[in-house]
Amino acid sequence: MGNLLSFPMNAWDIARDKEIGANEGLLSALTFLRDCLEGGGRNLSEDTIQRCVDATETAMNAAMGTERKLLRQSLRLDEMERLARTDELTGAYNRRGFDQEFKRVLAAANRYREKGVLIYVDLDGFKPINDTYGHAAGDHVLCEVVRVLDENTREHDLVARLGGDEFAVLLTRTSWADGLERAEIIKHLLNTTRVTWHDKNITMRASLGFQRFGPDDCDQKLLKKADDAMYQAKRLRAGDNRADI
């Protein structure tokens, strides 16, 4: 029976084609091999044996092609997910990514009884930067903020741009004392770093709110508390500025 079968000579071309062609090439090759090997493959001619070898190679190449395609699709999906969770300008997490990661961090804190510190950051006087130097300068300042935050946090901490000139930092697996010390360092840097823009020095200013977190805490309540603390710091700063005047 096997001697009467002929493997389609264009199957390799089919297998090299895109999605449908690759599947057809693989199916043709495997069907041919199955039919040839029925009954133990006895009394096969040399020509049929060679065609079996060709069919095997075609099936392997088609299978590898499908595997590569699935890998590319998986990588594209991973990249799309990364982009959906990342702020395009600064490279930090965006609000969506932060919310997802914050829930994950709090779940781990609840499971392993861990503690940490949430920092809420809001830039002061950011609108005048845009008005004076242009939006490109403002974008540069936002990127510098993320650079400062990244350079002063650990790999397992989290930095996010929540929107506009608001940022959040999650200091994970740390005590209140250690987290507060790190937060004060970040606060100092954000209020003393000078950003150079076209030979102009722009001094960053920021108000920060700190909030400890641990097991059984709620993400939205923590954000509200940190946000309230930030606005209290901003009001105090405004009062100090008025006193100077």
Steps between C-alpha positions, in 0.01 A plus 500: 500500500784735595658462153190645340506814714683814400594782734411840343824652372382852579441420869826667603392818321166475674671451837709812449188705435321692772264368767253296289767372261724380781213307657404346163862398438524336840168319454596378151834367624356322801213349297747368245719344769200341670377342178846374405565345838166319529567130524855555626625666184597173334592477131557873458697598193814712530312787343224478762756477781667816370165670487444398862829665592396813311161496671668469841723798429203702378299413811791598726553832323130578503481418872801719573348778293179478701699502824691811391174669404348423842811634669481824299133534591582442867774764490267747328235439766759553773613823335140621462437426866819684598399803294152497652655514849778750427508877471616578147694812596694393810506121476359470853183309575184688403187514717369170367830324559536654845152392608570144390838486671373668816233232538764232447732658760219525755401138437859395568507722811188328626631152418848542645425768762724751324518876548587793279465870431297680235626840380269736312682773303354815346723758330468861613499778244502266204261706285732804499778274365282410202391862457853639523713241325247302296347155531816328379680642803215381720528151354873505569434590864251214534760258365755636748256441784471134401879477470542629856234257627650204314853571619392520862283192523577130490431260216192354672356843581250662265503842329193629315377814331135516596425781257605858429760595762394242759712198588496212745774285647448169677782409735428132554616265776633777720432635846341837563828641635710382204231597251460844652876556488503411130194719437673798664802450273271496196322811628832683539618403152175599332526843659866569427570338161554748217394401151691654209293603202659699216757659734229579754494344847158394622474410869247231573256543786273228635265428790495146632261299715610183679284211614603169651324182390483141613274195518126556452540853358287624208667657198244779448498599868880508503511719191246736655704529820826558312328753274359684803847506659645639179242782486569583864871529415409718201291733718784529750742582220261766367476648848879512532524674163244762605693556823814566295315763300 
